[in-house]
C-alpha cells in the first residue's frame, strides 16, 4: 500500500520557530548580561579618563619646566600688576607644546559636562571645565606663582624654582573648576567628583568623592584620595604649610 504523501506531510509535527517562553528566557539572559557588563565598562572608562588626565598633567609639567627655564626659574605669574588683573596660565604656556593646543588643559572626565562661568557656578560640583580665555579643567597653585604683592602680600612667590625645597611635595596643577588653587579655597575648588562619586552639595567635605589628579613642582603626578586630602588640608596653616608634611602649597622654605 502506497502512503498518501499529503497525509504524511500533514501528519508530521516538526517545528522551525521558538515558543514565547523560549524567547522571553533569551531576553532575560541578555538583559542580565548587559546589566553585568555596563558597570564594568563604566569603571574601565573612568580609569581610562583618569589616566588621560594624569597624562595631561605630566605634559603640563614638562611645559612648565620649559617656561621656567626661559623666565629665570619663575613660574607663570598670577597678577599682571593690578589688584584684579590676572594672567591666564594656559595662554602663558601654550607655546611650549603648540601641537597640543588647548586640549591639553581639558581633563577627559570633564568633557561633556556643563561649562562653568565662575568659581561658584551652580554646576561646579559636576566637574566640568571653567571658562577663562578658553576651557580649562585645572587649577594652579597660587602660592608659587609670582607677582603676589597686590594680593598675598606676605607671600609674593619664589623668585626661582630652586628656592622651593621638597619640590616633590609642593602642588603645581590639580583637577579643579577654578584657576585658583590655594590654601584658603583648596577644597572648595578641587573637583573631587570629576572622576567618580555621588555628587552632593557640600563644597568642602564632598562626601563620597573619589579624589583628584595632582601634579607637583618636580613634575610627577599623583592620584590623591579625597579623604586623604581633607586630612592634610585640615592641618594647613594660613601661610600654606602643613604639619602633615605630605602635600604642601609652599614647602618648607623661606619665600
N, C-alpha and C positions, 0 to 999 in steps of 0.2 A: 504494500500500500504506500503510495507516494504522499508524503505530508504536504499539506497546504501551506505554501510559503507565506501567504498573507497572515494566516493564522499563527504561524511560527513567530513572525515578527511581532505581532500584537501580543503574543503570549510571553515575550521576553521582557523582564522587568529591569533592564540596565538603566543607569542614570549618569549624566555627564556634568551636573552642577553641584553647588553646595546648598545645604539646608540653611535656614535662617539662623539656627543655633550656632552652626559652624562659623558663619560669617561674623556673628556677634563675638564669639570667642577670639577670633583672629583680631578683631578691632580692639578688644580689651587688652590683649597681649601687646599689640603695637603701642597702645596708649601707655601701658606700664613701662615699656622700654624707653619711650620718649621721655616720660617722667623721670626715669633714672639718668638719662643722658644729658638733659638740659642743665641740671645743676653742675654736672662735671664740666660741660662745655663753658659755662659761665665762670667757673673757677679758673679754667685754663685761660680764658680771655682776660680775666682780671690780673693774673700773674704775668701774662704777656704785656699788658698795658703798663704794669709796674716796672717790668724790665725795660720797656721802651722809654719810660720816664727817667729811669736811672741812667740810661744811655745818653739822653739829652743833657742831663746834669753833668755827666763826665765830659762831654764835648764843651759845655759851657765853662767847665773848669779849665780846659785847655785854652779856650778863647780868653778867659780872664787872665791866665798866666801870660799870654802874649800881650794883652793890653797893659798889664803891669810892667812888663819889660820895656814897653815903649813910653811909659809915663813915670819913669824914675821910681818904679816899685809901688806906685799909688794905685788904689782901687778906683773904679769909676765913681766919680763924686756924686753926692746926692743933691746938694744945693748948688744953685748957679750964682750964689752971692746975695740974692734977695731972700727974705724970710719964706715966702711961699713958692718961689721959683724952684722947680725940681728938674733934674735931668732924668731922662729915660734910659735906664741901664741897657735895655735891649738895643736901642739905637746906638748907644756908645760902643757896643762890642760887635755889632753885626758884620763889620768889615773884616773881622778876623776869621770868619767862616762864611764867606759870601754865598757859597753854593748851597748852604742850608737855608738861607733866607730867615724869615721869622718863624718858620715852623719849628725850629729848634727850641723855641720858647713856649711851645704848646704841648703840654702833657697829653699823651694819647687818651688817658682816662677823663680828661676834661672836655674832649671834643664832643660836640653834640649837646652839651649841657647849656643852660641859659647863660648868655654873656652878662657880665656884671658891670654896672656903671658907677660903682662907688664901693668903698670899703665896707659899708653897712648895707649893701644891697640885700633885699629880702630873699633872694635866691642864692646867697653866698654859701650857705651850708651844703648846697648840692655839689660844689666843687668845680663849677665852670670857670673859664678864663676871665680875667678882668680886662677892661678896655682902657688902655692908656694912649699910646700912639698907635698901638695895634694890639691884637690879642696876646696875652701873656698869662702863664699859669704858675709863675714862680715869684717868690718874694726874696728880697736881698737883705742881708744883714747890714742894717744901717749903722751899726757901731764900727764897722771897718771902712765905710765909705767916707770920703773926705768932705771938707767944707761944712763942718758942723757948728761953726762959731755962731750961726744965727739960730740954732735950734738946741742941740745938746752942747751947751757952752762948756761943760766940764769934760766933754769927750769929743774932740774935733777929728778923731780918726787917726790911724797911724800914718806917719809920713812915708813909710815904706813897708812892704810886706815882711821884711826881715826884722821889723820891730815886734812882730806877733810871735810870742812863744807858744808852744803847744798848738801849732797850726792844725794838727790832725783833730783837735777838739773844738776849734772855732768854726761856727757856721759860716757858710757863704750864701748859698741859694737853697730854697726849700719849696716844696709844694705849698702854694698859698694863693689866696684870692685877693691879695693886695701887694703892691710893690714894696710895702713897708713891713719889714720883719725885725722886731727889736724886743728888748727885754720887757717893755711895757705891754705891747699888744701881741706878743708872740702867739699865745694860744687862741686869741680871737681870730687872727687872720690865717693861721695854718689850716690847710684843707684836710682835716682828719678823716672826712667821709669820702673823699675823692676816690679812694681805692677800695672802698667797701665799708659796710656797717649801716645800721638802720639810722637814718638821719633824724636828729632831734633838734629842738630849738635852743638848746644850751650851748652858747657860743664858746664857753671856756672848757667845761669838763667833757663835752661831746661824748656822752655815754654810748658805748658800742662802736666807737670809731676805731678803725683798723690801725691807722698810722700814716706815715708820710715818708717820702724820699727826701734826703738832705745831702747836699754836697758841702765839703769843708774847704778851708783855706788851702790845705795841702793838695786838693784835687780829688780826694777819694769820696765815694758816695756810700751812704748807709741807709738801710730801711730802719726807721725808728717807730717802735710800737707806741701808740698814743698814750697808754697808761704810763709807760716808762718816761715819756716826755713830760707828763704832768708831774711826776715825782721829781724830776730835775727842775722844772720851771718853778715849783713852789720853793725851791731853795735859793733862787737867784736874789742877789742884792740889787738895789736900784741902779747901780752903775754897770751892771752887766756881767758880774762874776757869780759863780755858784759854788757853794760848798760841796756840791755833788762831784765836781771835777771831771765829769764825763763830757758834758756838752756845754760849750761856752759861747757867749756873744763877743767877748773881748779876749779871753785867755788871761793867764797870769802874766801881766806885762805892765809897762809903765805909761802907755799912751792914754 
